Amino acid sequence: MKLHLLFYLFSLVSLLFISCENDIKTIQKVSYKPTDPDERTRNIKLIQTDSGFAKIALQAKLSETYHKPSTIIKFREGIEITLYTKTGKVQSILTALYGEIFQETGEMLFKDSVCLKNMQEKQSLLTEELHWNQNTQAIFTPKNVIVRSEDGSLFYGDGIKTSLDFKQYEFIRPKGKFKIN
């Protein structure tokens, strides 16, 4: 009797091992979608340093990388980029609810509640879309822009060009200035 039970258990276990084959094509049919990212990272924090000082820090809740047709990194749950001076002080902070980095061209796109703050000049740029070219360090947008200064001045217009440090800027189509007390 024990021999029959042992043979039955051995046969069952053998059958399970034989039937447990992981065919990658079958698994992909069940779990793979062509629109899914190639890589997904949660709670990412990257710091680029130069000579022992932080130069740029990037933080995001979710980073998704797509490699085809070209490499694009998407930040669907918000992004914050902090830029530092050569001595390590915070120079400016860029935040947005959505961002994309295009690896091949070095361009970045930020959308939805975009804010660029210059911490030393104590002014902020507010817009719905901002483009940053990493190669030229130019920042621009064709969209509506508001620049708010610490003294309560508001400058607004359509489109702006500025540099990464946001010390100087040029409106493409300025519309006006307000003083709020």
N, C-alpha and C positions, 0 to 999 in steps of 0.2 A: 504494500500500500504506500509506504513512504517513498519507494522507488518511483512509482507512478506519479506521485505528487511532485517529486523533484524533477522528473522528466517534463511534466506539464509546465512547471515554473521556468525551467531552462528554455523550453520551446517558446514560451510567451516573451521572455526577455530577449531571446535571439530575434524573434519576429519584430519586436520594438526597435532593436538596433538596426535591423535591415531596412525597416520602413522609415527610419528617421534620416532622410537624406536632405541636405540643404542645397537645393538647386537655386543658384543665384538669380536666374531668369524668372523662376516662379516667385521668388521672394520679391523681386522688383515689380512684378505685375501687381502684387498685392499692396506694396508699401511705397513705390516710387511714383512721383508725379514729375513731369518735365518742368513744371514751374517751381518746384522746390529748390531752395538754395543748396549749393555744394557743401557749404560750411555754415554752422550756426553757433554763435557764442553769446552767452548771457553775462551781464555785469562786467563788461570789458573796461579796462583802464590801461591805456598805453602812455608812456612818458618817453619823449625823445630828449636826450641830453646832449650837451656840447661843453667840453672842458669841465665836467663835473656839475654843471648847472642845468636845471630843467629848461628846455627851450619851448616845447609844446606838450600839453597833456590832453588826451582825448578820453572822454568817458561816455559810455552808452549802456543802456539796459539790454539792448539786443543788437547784435551785428550779424548780418547775413551776407555771405559772399557767393556771387554767381561768376562762374568762369567762362561761360559761353553765351553769346558770341565773343564778348570781351569781358575782362574782369571788372565787376562792379561790386562795391560794398554798400549795402543799404542799412540804414539805421531807422527802423520803423517806429521805435518807441522813444525817440528823442536822442539828442546828442549835445554834448557840451565840450567845447575846445577852449583851453586856457593857454594863452600865449605869454611868455615871460621875457623880461629884459635880459641883457647879457649878464647882469649881476644876480639874476634869479628872482626879481620882484615881478608880481603879476602885472602885466601890461594891459591886456584886454581879454575879455571872455565872450565867446560866441555861443549862443544857445539856439536850438530850434527843435521842433517836435518831430522833424523828419530830415534825413540827410542822405546823400549819396556821394561816394568817391569813385571816380572813373580812373582806374589805375594807369591805363595806357597813356592818357592825355594829361594826367595830373590835375584835372579839374574836379571841383567839389560843388555840389548843389545843396542848398538848405531851403526848406519850405516850412510854412506854417508857424506863425508866431516867432519869427526870427528876430533876435536881439544881439547886437554887437555893442559891448560896453568898453569904453576906454577908461580904465581905472585911474590913470594919472590926470587926464583932462576932465574927468567926471562928466562924461557925456555918453549918450546911448543912441544907437541907430535902430529903428524899428521898421520892419517891412515883412511882407509875406513870402518873399523869395530873394535869395542872395546867392551869387556865384563867386567862387574863389578859385583863381588859377594859381596853383602851387608853384609853377615855374616862374611866373612873373611877380607873384605875391600881390596881384591886383584883385580887388574885391569890387563887384559892381552888381547892379540890378536895374532893370528897366521899369520895375514896379513902383507903386507909391511908397514914399519913404518919409519918416519923421525922424528928425534929429533933435534930441532933448538935451539941454545943457543944465548944469547944476544951478545956474541963476534963474531957472524957470523959463528960459527962451526955448521956443519950439520953431524949428525950421522945417518946412515940408515942400515936397515937390514930387515929380515923376522921375525916377531914376537917379542913381548916384554912382560915383566912382571914388574909391578910396584905396588906401594901402592897408596892409594887414594890421598895422598898429593903430589905425583910425585916428591919427593925429591931424591930418588934413583931409578934406573931402571936397568934391565938386558935384553939385547937382546938375543933372542933364537938363531938366526943365524945372527950375525953381518956381514955386508958386507963392510963397509968403513966409512971414515970420510973426509969431505971437509971443507975448510976454505974459506968463502966468505967475501971479504972486500968491 
